[in-house]
Amino acid sequence: MTPLLRRSTAVNPDFLGRTAVLIPALNEAPCIADTVHYWQKWGAALVRVVDNGSTDATAARAREAGAEVRTEPRRGYGAAAWTGSRDLPATIEWILFSSADGSDRIEGAAAAFQTEIDSGAALVLGERVTRPDSRRRLTPMQRFGNALGCALIALGWGRRFRDLASLRVIRRDAFERLALRDRGFGWNVEMQVRALEHGLRIAEVPVHFHPRAAGESKISGNLAGVWRAGWGILTTVAKLRFARGGVETGRSSAACCTSRWRSTG
């Protein structure tokens, strides 16, 4: 059994039985099957992989692993995530976004996710900063990107997030109200900002973050990826700030939201 598939024997959290796990993937053939199996073992109602124009066997291996596979030829994390969120079964109440590389883990944090959901959170973000082991595994570029994005959100909307990580779960009806438009690396930033503007209850939960299982990161693995991601964050924030007219944001919006950081041991 690979390290990715080893997990706690704790009971699966209830919310995952009503959750679609969406996994945007670009050339992740070496690790996509293990990632699919990981979420299946946690009891996800649906695991859907969106092949974002891969030139390797990503789609085939995801399908062989038992995932539902969709295709989005337009390159961009947001484009793939948006395509994955379309036409979900009526029984799906929650949407969880996960990276394809095996770095996103829920063990040690599953109970905290469930607690926040039971307490009324509409958006629960996995954050990689609080746990020392996770923080050490972030690359300098990842730390810089997080710091930049979180600082810009705090400056424009009055809410200081800890992370912009891919691992997050959002109530389906809330997600649909956000009507996200970004189709690139600004997807996560836009989701968090739109959630603030809509007054959603938001929580952050410390999670275990691991180095990718195989391959190279599309963002932090090269300077071009870092530039595209950084530019995506900057332009997304600028567009959202420009379009703020008439939307209650800043301190008044932040006051509608909660953020609790739980130690999950």
C-alpha positions as CSV (number, residue, x, y, z in Angstrom):
1,M,0.0,0.0,0.0
2,T,1.4,3.4,-0.9
3,P,1.8,6.1,1.8
4,L,-1.1,8.1,0.3
5,L,-3.5,5.2,1.0
6,R,-2.5,4.7,4.6
7,R,-4.9,6.5,6.8
8,S,-6.6,6.5,10.2
9,T,-9.1,3.8,10.9
10,A,-11.4,6.4,12.3
11,V,-15.0,6.5,11.1
12,N,-15.5,8.5,7.9
13,P,-17.1,11.9,8.5
14,D,-20.8,12.0,7.6
15,F,-20.5,14.9,5.2
16,L,-18.3,13.0,2.8
17,G,-21.1,10.6,2.1
18,R,-23.0,13.6,0.5
19,T,-19.9,15.1,-1.1
20,A,-18.5,15.2,-4.6
21,V,-14.7,15.4,-4.6
22,L,-13.5,17.3,-7.7
23,I,-9.9,16.9,-8.8
24,P,-8.6,19.1,-11.6
25,A,-5.7,17.2,-13.2
26,L,-3.0,18.1,-15.8
27,N,-0.4,15.4,-16.6
28,E,-0.8,13.6,-13.3
29,A,-0.7,10.0,-14.5
30,P,1.9,8.8,-11.9
31,C,-0.3,9.8,-8.9
32,I,-3.9,10.2,-10.0
33,A,-5.0,6.7,-9.3
34,D,-3.7,6.8,-5.7
35,T,-5.5,10.2,-5.2
36,V,-8.8,8.8,-6.5
37,H,-8.5,5.7,-4.2
38,Y,-7.7,7.9,-1.3
39,W,-11.0,9.8,-1.5
40,Q,-12.9,6.6,-2.2
41,K,-11.5,5.1,1.0
42,W,-12.8,8.1,2.9
43,G,-16.3,7.4,1.7
44,A,-16.8,10.2,-0.9
45,A,-20.1,9.9,-2.7
46,L,-18.5,10.8,-6.0
47,V,-14.9,11.3,-7.1
48,R,-14.7,13.2,-10.3
49,V,-11.5,13.9,-12.1
50,V,-11.3,16.7,-14.7
51,D,-8.6,16.1,-17.3
52,N,-7.3,19.6,-18.2
53,G,-5.7,18.7,-21.5
54,S,-3.2,16.2,-20.3
55,T,-0.8,14.7,-22.8
56,D,-0.2,11.6,-20.7
57,A,-2.5,8.8,-19.4
58,T,-4.1,10.8,-16.6
59,A,-7.7,10.3,-17.8
60,A,-7.2,6.6,-18.5
61,R,-5.7,5.9,-15.1
62,A,-8.3,8.0,-13.3
63,R,-11.0,6.0,-15.1
64,E,-9.4,2.7,-14.3
65,A,-9.3,3.7,-10.6
66,G,-13.0,4.2,-10.6
67,A,-13.3,7.9,-10.9
68,E,-15.8,9.7,-13.1
69,V,-13.8,11.6,-15.7
70,R,-14.7,14.8,-17.4
71,T,-12.6,16.7,-20.0
72,E,-11.8,20.4,-20.1
73,P,-9.4,21.2,-22.9
74,R,-9.1,24.9,-22.0
75,R,-6.1,25.1,-19.8
76,G,-6.6,26.6,-16.4
77,Y,-7.3,25.4,-12.8
78,G,-10.5,27.4,-12.6
79,A,-11.7,26.1,-16.0
80,A,-11.2,22.5,-14.9
81,A,-12.8,23.2,-11.5
82,W,-15.8,24.8,-13.0
83,T,-16.3,22.0,-15.5
84,G,-16.1,19.5,-12.7
85,S,-18.8,21.3,-10.7
86,R,-21.4,21.1,-13.5
87,D,-24.2,18.5,-13.7
88,L,-23.6,17.0,-10.3
89,P,-26.2,14.4,-9.0
90,A,-29.1,15.9,-7.1
91,T,-28.0,14.0,-3.9
92,I,-24.7,15.9,-3.7
93,E,-24.9,18.6,-0.9
94,W,-21.2,19.4,-0.6
95,I,-18.3,20.0,-3.0
96,L,-14.7,19.3,-2.0
97,F,-11.8,20.4,-4.2
98,S,-8.6,18.5,-4.0
99,S,-5.2,18.6,-5.8
100,A,-4.4,15.6,-8.0
101,D,-0.9,15.1,-6.7
102,G,-1.6,13.4,-3.4
103,S,-0.6,16.4,-1.3
104,D,-4.0,17.1,0.2
105,R,-4.9,14.9,3.2
106,I,-7.8,14.9,5.5
107,E,-6.6,12.5,8.2
108,G,-6.2,14.3,11.5
109,A,-8.6,17.0,10.4
110,A,-11.7,15.1,9.3
111,A,-13.4,15.5,12.7
112,A,-12.7,19.3,12.6
113,F,-14.2,19.6,9.1
114,Q,-17.3,17.7,10.3
115,T,-17.5,19.9,13.5
116,E,-17.4,23.1,11.4
117,I,-20.0,21.9,9.0
118,D,-22.3,20.8,11.8
119,S,-21.8,24.3,13.4
120,G,-23.1,25.9,10.2
121,A,-20.0,26.7,8.2
122,A,-20.8,27.0,4.4
123,L,-17.1,27.0,3.4
124,V,-14.4,25.1,5.2
125,L,-10.8,25.8,4.1
126,G,-7.9,23.4,4.8
127,E,-4.9,25.5,5.8
128,R,-1.3,24.4,5.8
129,V,0.3,27.1,8.0
130,T,-0.7,26.2,11.6
131,R,0.8,22.7,11.7
132,P,4.6,22.9,11.9
133,D,5.1,19.8,9.7
134,S,2.9,21.2,7.0
135,R,4.4,24.6,7.1
136,R,7.9,23.2,6.7
137,R,6.8,21.4,3.5
138,L,5.6,24.6,1.8
139,T,8.2,25.8,-0.8
140,P,9.4,29.5,-0.5
141,M,7.3,30.2,-3.6
142,Q,4.1,28.8,-2.0
143,R,4.7,30.8,1.2
144,F,5.2,34.0,-0.8
145,G,2.1,33.4,-2.9
146,N,0.0,32.7,0.2
147,A,1.3,35.7,2.0
148,L,0.6,37.9,-1.0
149,G,-2.9,36.7,-1.7
150,C,-4.0,36.7,1.9
151,A,-2.5,40.2,2.5
152,L,-4.4,41.5,-0.6
153,I,-7.7,40.0,0.6
154,A,-7.2,41.5,4.1
155,L,-6.4,44.9,2.6
156,G,-9.5,44.9,0.4
157,W,-12.0,43.0,2.4
158,G,-10.9,43.1,6.0
159,R,-10.5,39.4,6.6
160,R,-7.1,37.8,7.2
161,F,-7.0,34.3,5.9
162,R,-4.1,31.9,6.6
163,D,-4.0,30.1,3.3
164,L,-5.2,29.8,-0.2
165,A,-4.8,26.0,-0.4
166,S,-6.7,23.9,-2.9
167,L,-8.3,21.6,-0.2
168,R,-11.7,23.1,0.7
169,V,-15.3,22.0,1.0
170,I,-18.2,24.2,0.2
171,R,-22.0,23.7,0.5
172,R,-23.3,23.2,-3.0
173,D,-26.0,25.8,-2.9
174,A,-23.6,28.4,-1.5
175,F,-21.1,27.5,-4.3
176,E,-23.7,28.0,-6.9
177,R,-24.6,31.4,-5.5
178,L,-21.0,32.6,-5.8
179,A,-21.1,32.2,-9.6
180,L,-17.3,32.1,-9.9
181,R,-15.8,33.5,-13.1
182,D,-12.1,33.1,-12.9
183,R,-10.8,30.2,-15.0
184,G,-7.2,30.3,-14.0
185,F,-5.1,30.4,-10.8
186,G,-7.3,33.1,-9.3
187,W,-10.1,30.5,-8.6
188,N,-9.3,30.0,-4.9
189,V,-8.9,33.7,-4.3
190,E,-12.2,34.5,-6.0
191,M,-14.0,31.8,-4.0
192,Q,-12.8,33.2,-0.7
193,V,-13.5,36.8,-1.6
194,R,-17.0,36.0,-3.0
195,A,-17.8,34.1,0.1
196,L,-16.9,37.2,2.2
197,E,-19.1,39.4,-0.1
198,H,-22.0,37.0,0.3
199,G,-21.6,36.8,4.1
200,L,-21.0,33.1,4.1
201,R,-19.8,31.5,7.4
202,I,-16.2,30.5,6.7
203,A,-13.9,28.3,8.8
204,E,-10.2,27.3,8.5
205,V,-9.0,24.0,9.7
206,P,-5.3,23.0,10.0
207,V,-4.5,20.0,7.7
208,H,-1.6,17.8,7.0
209,F,0.2,18.8,3.8
210,H,2.6,16.4,2.1
211,P,5.0,16.8,-0.8
212,R,3.5,15.8,-4.1
213,A,3.6,12.0,-4.7
214,A,5.2,12.3,-8.1
215,G,5.8,14.7,-11.0
216,E,6.4,18.4,-11.0
217,S,4.1,21.1,-9.6
218,K,2.4,23.2,-12.3
219,I,2.8,26.3,-10.1
220,S,5.8,26.1,-7.7
221,G,7.8,23.7,-9.9
222,N,9.1,26.4,-12.3
223,L,9.4,30.1,-12.6
224,A,6.9,30.3,-15.4
225,G,4.3,28.6,-13.2
226,V,5.0,30.9,-10.3
227,W,4.7,34.0,-12.5
228,R,1.3,32.8,-13.9
229,A,0.0,32.0,-10.5
230,G,1.1,35.3,-9.0
231,W,-0.2,37.3,-11.9
232,G,-3.5,35.4,-11.7
233,I,-3.9,36.3,-8.0
234,L,-3.0,39.9,-8.6
235,T,-5.4,40.4,-11.6
236,T,-8.2,38.5,-9.9
237,V,-8.0,40.7,-6.8
238,A,-7.9,43.8,-8.9
239,K,-11.0,42.8,-10.9
240,L,-12.9,41.9,-7.7
241,R,-12.0,45.2,-6.1
242,F,-13.1,47.1,-9.2
243,A,-16.4,45.3,-9.2
244,R,-17.1,45.8,-5.5
245,G,-19.7,48.6,-6.0
246,G,-22.9,47.9,-4.1
247,V,-21.6,44.8,-2.4
248,E,-21.2,44.9,1.4
249,T,-17.6,44.0,2.1
250,G,-14.8,44.9,4.4
251,R,-15.3,45.0,8.1
252,S,-19.1,44.7,7.9
253,S,-18.9,41.6,5.7
254,A,-16.1,40.1,7.7
255,A,-18.2,40.5,10.8
256,C,-20.7,38.1,9.3
257,C,-18.1,35.4,9.0
258,T,-16.4,33.2,11.6
259,S,-13.0,31.7,11.6
260,R,-11.8,29.1,14.0
261,W,-8.5,27.4,14.0
262,R,-8.7,24.0,15.7
263,S,-5.9,21.8,16.9
264,T,-6.8,18.3,15.7
265,G,-3.8,16.5,17.2
